Amino acid sequence: MYKGLTASVVVVLLIVGLVPPAGADEMLRQRLEAIQAGYTVAAGGEPLVATAALSDFYESRGYTPAWTRPELRDDWMSVLAGIAGDGLMPDDYHASALAELQQDSETEYSQEALADRDLLLSDSFLLLASHLLDGKVDPETTDPEWQAERHQRELYQMLSQALDSGNLVATVDALRPTQTGYQALRSAHGRLAAMANMEWPPIPAGPSIEVGDRDDRLPVIRQRLRLLGDLRGAEAGDPVADVFDDRLEPVIRAFQRRHGLTDDGIIGRKTLAMINLSPAQRLDRVDLNLERWRWLPDSLGLRYVLVNIAAFEMEVVQGNQVVMEKPVIVGQPYRRTPVFSDQIRYLVLNPTWTVPTKLILQDKLPQILKDPGYLERLGFEVYEGWGTDRRRVDAATVDWSRVSARNLPYQLVQAPGPQNALGQVKFMFPNKYDVYLHDTPSRDLFQKSARTFSSGCIRLKDPLELAAYLLKGKPGWDEDRLNAVVASRKTTTVLLDDPIPIHLQYWTVWVDRTGTLQFRPDIYDRDPAVLAALHESPSAGTAAQARLTRD
C-alpha cells in the first residue's frame, strides 16, 4: 500500500504505529501530510510536482477524492491527448501513467490505486494550468534580459470549480492565450506535426542556382517547397524539372521573404539551409514560440505598439488591426535588445543625448583618440562633474589618453540636430534597461535585411509618423505644430494623455496577417536554451511552477 511514498516516509509511518488506512481519503491525507513535512511523495511511480497547490486543494475538500466521476477522467485524458498542439508534452502531466491506470477495471482498484489516480489527475491539472497560464519555462532562468508577466490565479480553486461544473475542457481553453497570434501559431503546429516524421535528408551544398541554370538538386528543391506549401498549383510546373525557370523565381523570392532572407531569387547557401530545415526542426521552433506567447500579459491592450526584435519590425495595432508597420534597427548580438512590456508615457522632440558611461569608454573614447575633431564635428559638449556642480569644459583641454573606467569625470552630451544619434524624436517608456524607441540619422541602415546595429535601443524608420499617431487628438498638437517644433530644434517634452502599451518581443516564428508562417534567424541565439528547458521534465526544477511548491 505504500509504493506511492518514499522509503523514508514508510519508515516514519511504521515507527509511529499507524494502522494501514481503510479508505482512499485517509491515504490522501497521509500522503499530503508527508508532503507538508518536506518528504518527496510519488503516486503511481510518478513524482508529484504541484505540491503546495495539491495540499491547498485537498485540504479545502477535507481530503476526499475529487475524480470519482468517470466522465471527468475521460474528459481530462482527451485534454492531455491534445496538449501537444500547444507545444507541450503530455507525459509532463502524467499522461502515460494515467492511461495505464485507466486501463484497469474499476472493481480491481485498491484504495492505494484510487489515491494514486486522484493525486495524479489533480497534479496533472494544476501543473498544466500553471504552464498554460505562465509558461512551462521561466524565461529569466534562460535569459536575464527577458522579463515575463505573471498571472495571479488560485489554481486549486479553479480545479474545484472545473470539477464541480464538469467544464474541464472549457476551463483549459480559457487558460490559453486568447490572442489571434497564439491561435494561428497553434494551427500551424497541427499542420507541421502531420509532417514531423517525414524523412528530410539535407540537400547537398553546391553552386548557387539562378534563373536559367540546370541543377540536379532542383527536383528535390521543388518537392520540398511543395511540401512546405510554398509551391502549389500552376507555379509548380514540371515537378521533376532540373531547370530553374521563370515560374520558380517568384516562389523562391517569396520563400526568402518569409524566412527573413534577402529576396534576390537566387538559391544560395542561406536559402538552401532554410529549405533543408526539416518539419521536425520547424515544429520545435513553433513550440518554443508558442511558449513565448504564454509569457505575455492577458491583454496586450486595445491599442498597442509591438516590436518583434527578431523580425526587425514595429507594428501599431488598434482594434486587432495593424494600422502602422515600420522597420526597426535593434541591438547588436553583444548589446541585445531586452524583452519586456511597458507603456510609452511621453515623447521628446529634438532630444539631446547624454552618452552612457559604458558607451563613452567602449565607443566614443577610441573615436576621440583617433580624431581630435570628432566631438565638435558631431555636436558634442563635454561636462565635468554632476548635478549642481556640473560645468562645461573645452574638449581640447581634456587629456583623453588618461580617461578610463577609474578616471571618468566627464559627461558627453550631444545637442539636437541632424547629427544627433537619437534623431528628431524619442519615445520614452522608462525602464531598468534604459532602452527606448528613437529616430536615427543613419537611415541607410534600414535597407539591410538584418538590422542589428544599435547599442540596445530600437531605432525606428519614419518616427514622426508614430509621433503624429500618438499625439492625434491631443489638444494643440496637430501635425503642423509637430513639424514646427521639430523644425525649431528646441528640445520639447510632450506627455501623452493616454499612455500606450508597448511590447518588445522576440518571435522567431509567427503567422502574419495573410496566414503565412514566417521564420526568422535567431539573431541572439535565444532559441536553444528555451527549447532545452521546454523539453525538461517539470520535476527538474527549471519549469515556471515555483508558486505550486512550498518554499
C-alpha positions in Angstrom: 0.0 0.0 0.0 3.0 2.4 0.5 4.5 2.2 -3.0 3.4 5.9 -3.6 5.6 7.1 -0.8 9.4 7.2 -0.5 11.1 4.6 1.8 11.8 7.3 4.5 8.1 8.1 4.8 7.2 4.5 5.1 9.7 4.1 8.0 8.2 7.2 9.7 4.6 5.7 9.4 5.7 2.4 10.8 7.6 4.0 13.7 4.6 6.0 14.9 2.5 2.8 14.6 -0.1 4.0 12.1 -2.6 1.3 11.1 -2.9 0.9 7.3 -5.8 3.1 6.3 -9.1 1.7 5.1 -10.0 4.3 2.6 -8.6 6.4 -0.2 -9.4 9.6 1.7 -7.2 8.6 4.6 -4.4 7.7 2.2 -4.7 11.1 0.6 -4.4 12.7 4.0 -1.3 10.8 5.0 0.4 11.5 1.7 -0.3 15.2 1.8 0.8 15.4 5.4 4.1 13.8 4.3 4.4 16.5 1.5 3.8 19.2 4.1 6.5 17.6 6.3 9.0 18.0 3.4 9.1 14.5 2.1 9.1 13.6 -1.6 5.9 11.8 -2.5 5.1 9.9 -5.6 1.8 8.4 -7.0 1.7 5.6 -9.4 5.5 5.8 -9.6 5.4 9.5 -10.8 6.7 12.3 -8.6 4.1 14.9 -7.6 5.2 18.4 -8.6 2.4 20.9 -7.7 2.8 20.1 -4.0 1.6 23.4 -2.4 -1.5 23.6 -4.7 -2.3 19.9 -4.1 -2.2 20.5 -0.4 -4.5 23.5 -0.6 -6.9 21.7 -2.9 -7.3 18.6 -0.8 -7.4 20.4 2.5 -10.2 22.6 1.1 -12.3 19.5 0.4 -11.5 17.5 3.6 -9.1 15.1 1.8 -11.9 13.4 -0.1 -11.2 12.0 -3.6 -12.0 14.5 -6.3 -12.1 12.5 -9.5 -14.8 10.0 -8.8 -16.9 10.7 -11.9 -15.7 8.6 -14.9 -16.7 11.2 -17.4 -14.4 13.8 -15.8 -11.5 11.4 -16.0 -12.3 10.7 -19.7 -12.5 14.4 -20.4 -9.1 15.0 -18.8 -7.5 12.3 -20.8 -8.8 13.9 -24.0 -7.3 17.2 -22.9 -3.9 15.6 -22.4 -4.2 13.9 -25.8 -4.4 17.3 -27.5 -2.0 19.3 -25.4 0.9 18.6 -27.8 -0.8 21.1 -30.1 0.3 23.8 -27.6 3.9 22.7 -27.9 3.7 20.9 -24.5 4.5 17.2 -23.8 1.6 15.1 -22.4 3.9 13.0 -20.3 4.9 16.1 -18.3 1.3 15.8 -17.0 1.4 12.0 -16.2 -0.4 11.1 -19.4 1.1 7.6 -19.8 0.8 6.7 -16.1 -2.8 7.8 -16.1 -3.6 5.9 -19.3 -2.2 2.8 -17.6 -4.4 3.3 -14.6 -7.4 3.9 -16.8 -7.0 0.5 -18.4 -7.6 -1.3 -15.1 -11.1 -2.4 -14.2 -12.7 -0.1 -11.6 -13.5 -3.1 -9.4 -9.8 -4.1 -9.4 -8.6 -0.9 -7.9 -7.1 -1.0 -4.4 -7.6 2.0 -2.1 -3.9 2.8 -2.8 -4.5 2.9 -6.6 -7.6 5.1 -6.1 -5.5 7.6 -4.1 -2.7 7.4 -6.8 -5.1 8.1 -9.6 -6.7 11.0 -7.8 -3.4 12.6 -6.9 -2.0 12.2 -10.4 -5.1 13.7 -12.0 -5.1 16.7 -9.7 -1.3 17.2 -10.1 -1.8 16.9 -13.9 -4.5 19.6 -13.9 -2.6 22.0 -11.6 0.7 21.7 -13.5 -0.9 22.0 -16.9 -2.9 25.0 -15.8 0.2 26.7 -14.5 2.1 26.1 -17.7 -0.7 27.4 -20.0 -1.1 30.4 -17.7 2.5 31.4 -17.2 4.5 29.1 -19.5 6.4 26.0 -18.6 9.8 27.7 -18.7 10.8 30.6 -16.5 12.4 32.9 -19.1 14.6 34.7 -16.6 16.4 31.4 -15.9 17.4 31.1 -19.5 17.9 34.8 -20.4 18.4 37.7 -17.8 17.3 40.2 -20.5 13.8 38.7 -20.7 11.0 39.9 -18.3 7.8 37.9 -18.4 4.4 38.8 -17.0 2.9 36.8 -14.1 -0.8 36.0 -13.9 -2.2 35.7 -10.4 -4.8 32.9 -10.1 -5.6 30.4 -7.4 -5.3 27.3 -9.4 -6.6 24.9 -6.7 -9.9 26.9 -6.6 -10.0 26.7 -10.4 -9.7 23.0 -10.2 -12.5 22.8 -7.7 -14.8 24.9 -9.9 -13.9 22.9 -13.0 -14.8 19.6 -11.3 -18.0 20.9 -9.8 -19.2 22.3 -13.1 -17.9 19.4 -15.2 -16.3 22.0 -17.6 -12.7 20.8 -17.6 -12.2 21.3 -21.4 -13.6 24.8 -21.3 -11.5 25.7 -18.3 -8.3 24.7 -20.0 -9.3 26.5 -23.2 -9.8 29.7 -21.1 -6.2 29.4 -19.8 -4.7 29.5 -23.2 -3.6 33.0 -24.6 -6.6 34.4 -26.3 -4.6 36.5 -28.9 -5.1 35.5 -32.5 -1.3 35.2 -32.9 -1.2 32.3 -30.5 -4.2 30.6 -32.0 -2.8 30.9 -35.5 0.6 29.5 -34.4 -1.2 26.6 -32.7 -3.0 25.8 -36.0 0.4 25.9 -37.8 1.7 23.4 -35.2 -1.0 21.0 -36.3 0.0 21.2 -39.9 3.7 20.7 -39.2 3.0 17.9 -36.7 1.4 15.9 -39.5 4.8 16.1 -41.4 7.1 15.8 -38.4 8.1 12.1 -39.1 8.9 12.7 -42.8 12.4 11.9 -43.9 14.2 15.1 -44.8 17.8 14.4 -45.7 19.8 17.5 -46.4 20.1 18.6 -50.0 23.8 18.8 -50.6 25.6 22.1 -50.9 26.8 23.3 -54.3 27.0 26.4 -56.5 24.2 29.0 -56.3 21.3 28.3 -58.6 19.9 31.2 -60.7 17.2 31.6 -63.3 18.1 29.6 -66.4 20.5 27.2 -64.5 20.3 23.5 -64.7 20.9 21.6 -61.4 20.1 18.0 -60.4 19.1 19.3 -57.0 16.1 21.2 -58.4 13.6 18.3 -58.4 14.2 17.8 -54.7 14.0 21.5 -54.0 10.7 21.7 -55.9 9.4 18.7 -53.9 10.4 20.4 -50.5 8.8 23.7 -51.5 5.6 21.9 -52.4 5.5 20.0 -49.1 6.1 23.3 -47.2 3.3 24.9 -49.1 5.4 27.5 -51.0 5.0 25.8 -54.4 1.5 24.9 -55.5 -0.8 25.0 -58.5 0.5 26.4 -61.8 3.6 27.6 -60.0 4.8 24.0 -59.7 5.4 23.3 -63.4 7.2 20.1 -64.1 7.8 18.5 -60.6 11.0 16.8 -61.8 12.4 19.7 -63.9 16.0 20.3 -63.3 15.8 23.8 -64.8 15.3 27.0 -62.7 12.6 28.6 -64.9 10.8 31.9 -64.6 7.8 30.4 -62.7 10.1 29.2 -59.9 11.8 32.5 -59.3 8.9 34.4 -57.6 8.3 31.3 -55.5 12.0 31.5 -54.3 11.7 35.2 -53.6 8.5 34.7 -51.5 10.2 31.8 -49.6 13.2 34.0 -48.9 11.0 36.9 -47.6 9.1 34.6 -45.2 12.5 33.4 -43.8 14.0 36.9 -43.4 16.5 36.5 -46.2 17.4 38.9 -49.0 14.8 38.2 -51.7 17.2 38.1 -54.6 15.6 35.0 -56.2 18.9 33.0 -56.1 19.1 29.7 -54.3 22.3 30.2 -52.4 23.8 28.9 -49.2 21.3 30.6 -46.8 18.2 29.8 -48.9 19.3 26.2 -49.2 19.8 26.0 -45.4 16.2 27.1 -44.9 14.9 24.6 -47.5 16.8 22.0 -45.6 15.1 23.0 -42.3 13.0 19.9 -41.6 9.4 19.8 -40.5 10.6 18.4 -37.1 13.0 21.3 -36.7 10.3 23.8 -37.7 8.0 22.2 -35.2 10.5 22.7 -32.4 10.7 26.4 -33.3 6.9 26.7 -33.4 6.8 25.1 -29.9 9.2 27.4 -28.3 7.5 30.5 -29.8 4.1 29.2 -28.5 5.8 29.2 -25.1 6.9 32.8 -25.6 3.2 33.8 -26.1 2.4 32.4 -22.7 4.8 34.8 -21.1 2.8 37.8 -22.3 0.1 39.7 -20.4 -3.5 38.5 -20.6 -4.3 41.6 -22.8 -1.9 43.5 -25.0 -4.2 46.5 -24.9 -7.0 47.9 -27.1 -4.2 49.6 -29.0 -0.5 49.0 -28.6 2.9 49.1 -30.1 4.6 45.8 -30.8 8.3 45.4 -31.7 9.4 42.0 -32.9 13.1 42.2 -32.3 13.9 39.1 -34.4 11.9 40.4 -37.3 13.3 44.0 -37.2 9.7 45.2 -37.3 7.4 47.5 -35.4 3.6 47.4 -35.6 0.9 49.7 -34.2 -2.3 47.6 -33.5 -5.7 49.2 -32.9 -8.8 47.1 -32.6 -7.0 44.0 -33.7 -6.0 45.8 -36.9 -2.4 46.7 -37.8 -2.6 50.5 -38.6 1.1 51.1 -39.0 4.1 49.0 -39.8 7.7 50.2 -39.8 11.2 48.6 -40.0 13.4 48.9 -37.0 17.1 48.5 -36.0 17.8 46.6 -32.8 20.8 45.8 -30.6 23.9 44.1 -31.7 24.3 40.5 -30.5 26.7 41.6 -27.8 24.3 44.5 -26.8 21.0 42.7 -27.1 17.7 44.5 -27.0 15.8 43.1 -23.9 12.3 41.7 -23.9 9.6 43.2 -21.7 6.2 45.1 -21.8 5.7 48.7 -20.6 3.9 51.9 -21.6 5.0 54.8 -23.8 4.4 57.8 -21.5 5.9 60.7 -23.3 7.8 61.9 -26.3 10.9 64.1 -26.5 11.2 66.2 -29.7 14.7 67.3 -30.7 16.3 65.3 -27.9 19.7 65.8 -26.5 21.7 62.6 -26.0 23.7 62.0 -22.9 26.1 59.2 -23.7 26.0 56.3 -21.2 29.3 55.8 -19.4 29.8 52.3 -21.0 29.4 53.7 -24.5 31.9 56.6 -23.7 34.5 54.1 -22.8 33.8 51.4 -25.5 32.7 53.5 -28.4 33.4 57.2 -28.1 36.9 57.3 -26.5 38.5 55.3 -29.3 37.0 57.7 -31.8 38.1 60.8 -29.8 41.7 59.5 -29.6 41.7 58.7 -33.3 40.1 62.0 -34.4 40.5 65.1 -32.1 37.8 66.9 -34.0 35.2 64.2 -33.6 33.3 65.7 -30.7 33.0 69.2 -32.2 32.0 67.9 -35.6 29.2 65.8 -34.2 27.9 68.4 -31.8 29.0 67.0 -28.5 29.5 69.2 -25.4 31.8 68.0 -22.6 30.7 68.5 -18.9 32.7 67.8 -15.8 31.1 66.8 -12.5 27.5 66.0 -11.7 24.3 67.8 -10.6 24.6 71.4 -9.5 28.4 71.1 -9.6 28.5 70.2 -13.3 30.4 72.6 -15.5 31.1 72.7 -19.2 34.7 72.3 -20.3 36.6 72.7 -23.5 37.1 69.2 -25.1 40.5 70.4 -26.4 41.8 70.9 -22.8 41.0 67.3 -21.7 43.8 64.7 -21.8 41.6 61.9 -23.3 44.5 59.4 -23.1 44.2 59.4 -19.3 40.4 58.7 -19.3 39.5 55.2 -18.1 36.8 53.4 -16.2 38.6 54.5 -13.0 39.0 58.1 -14.2 35.9 59.3 -16.0 34.7 62.6 -14.5 33.1 63.7 -17.8 29.7 63.6 -19.5 29.2 63.8 -23.2 26.0 65.5 -24.3 25.1 65.7 -28.0 23.0 68.7 -28.9 19.8 68.4 -31.1 20.4 68.5 -34.8 20.9 66.3 -37.9 23.9 64.5 -36.4 22.2 63.6 -33.1 22.2 59.9 -32.5 18.6 60.0 -31.4 17.4 61.9 -34.4 14.3 64.1 -34.1 12.3 62.2 -31.6 12.5 59.6 -28.9 9.6 57.6 -27.4 10.0 57.1 -23.6 8.9 54.2 -21.5 11.3 54.5 -18.5 12.6 51.0 -17.6 15.5 49.3 -15.8 17.2 48.5 -19.1 17.3 52.2 -20.2 16.1 51.4 -23.7 13.5 53.2 -25.8 12.4 53.9 -29.4 14.1 56.7 -31.3 14.9 58.2 -34.7 18.4 57.9 -36.2 20.5 59.9 -38.6 21.8 56.6 -40.1 18.7 56.0 -42.2 20.6 54.0 -44.9 20.8 51.1 -42.5 17.1 50.4 -42.9 17.9 49.0 -46.4 19.7 46.0 -44.8 17.8 42.7 -44.3 19.5 42.0 -41.0 19.5 45.2 -38.8 21.5 44.6 -35.6 23.4 47.9 -35.3 22.2 49.6 -32.2 23.5 49.5 -28.6 20.2 48.0 -27.3 17.7 50.7 -28.1 15.3 50.5 -31.1 15.8 52.8 -34.0 12.6 53.5 -35.9 12.2 54.5 -39.6 9.9 57.5 -40.2 9.4 58.1 -36.4 7.4 61.3 -36.9 4.5 59.2 -38.3 4.4 57.3 -35.0 4.6 60.6 -33.1 1.7 62.1 -35.1 -0.4 59.0 -34.4 0.3 59.1 -30.6 -0.5 62.8 -30.5 -3.7 62.6 -32.5 -6.5 64.1 -30.5 -4.2 65.8 -28.0 -5.3 69.5 -27.9 -2.8 71.8 -29.6 -0.8 69.0 -31.2 -1.8 68.7 -34.8 0.8 67.7 -37.5 1.6 71.4 -38.3 2.6 72.1 -34.7 4.6 68.8 -34.5 6.5 69.8 -37.7 7.1 73.3 -36.5 8.5 72.2 -33.1 10.8 69.7 -34.9 12.0 72.4 -37.3 12.8 74.7 -34.3 15.4 72.2 -33.0 14.3 73.1 -29.5 14.1 70.2 -27.1 10.4 69.7 -26.1 8.8 67.0 -23.9 5.2 66.1 -24.7 3.3 63.9 -22.2 0.8 61.5 -23.6 -2.7 61.9 -22.2 -3.2 58.1 -22.6 0.0 56.1 -22.3 0.1 53.3 -24.8 1.3 49.8 -24.1 4.5 48.7 -25.8 5.6 45.1 -26.1 9.2 44.3 -27.0 9.1 40.7 -28.1 11.3 38.1 -29.7 9.5 35.8 -32.1 11.5 33.8 -34.5 8.3 32.1 -35.8 4.8 33.6 -36.2 1.8 33.7 -38.5 1.4 37.0 -40.3 -1.8 38.8 -41.3 -2.1 36.8 -44.6 -1.9 33.5 -42.8 1.7 32.9 -43.9 4.0 31.1 -41.4 7.1 33.3 -41.0 10.5 32.2 -39.8 13.4 34.4 -38.8 17.1 33.8 -37.9 17.7 33.5 -34.1 19.9 36.6 -34.1 20.6 36.4 -30.4 20.9 32.6 -30.1 18.0 32.7 -27.6 16.1 29.7 -29.0 18.2 26.7 -27.9 18.0 27.4 -24.2 14.2 27.8 -24.3 13.8 24.6 -26.3 16.1 22.6 -24.0 14.1 23.9 -20.9 10.9 23.1 -22.7 12.0 19.5 -23.1 13.0 19.0 -19.5 10.8 17.2 -17.0 8.8 19.6 -14.7 10.4 17.9 -11.8 13.9 19.0 -13.0 13.2 22.4 -11.4 13.5 24.7 -14.4 9.8 25.0 -15.1 7.8 28.0 -14.0 5.8 26.4 -11.2 7.5 27.9 -8.2 4.2 29.0 -6.8 2.9 25.4 -6.9 5.5 24.3 -4.4 6.4 25.2 -0.9 9.4 27.4 0.0 
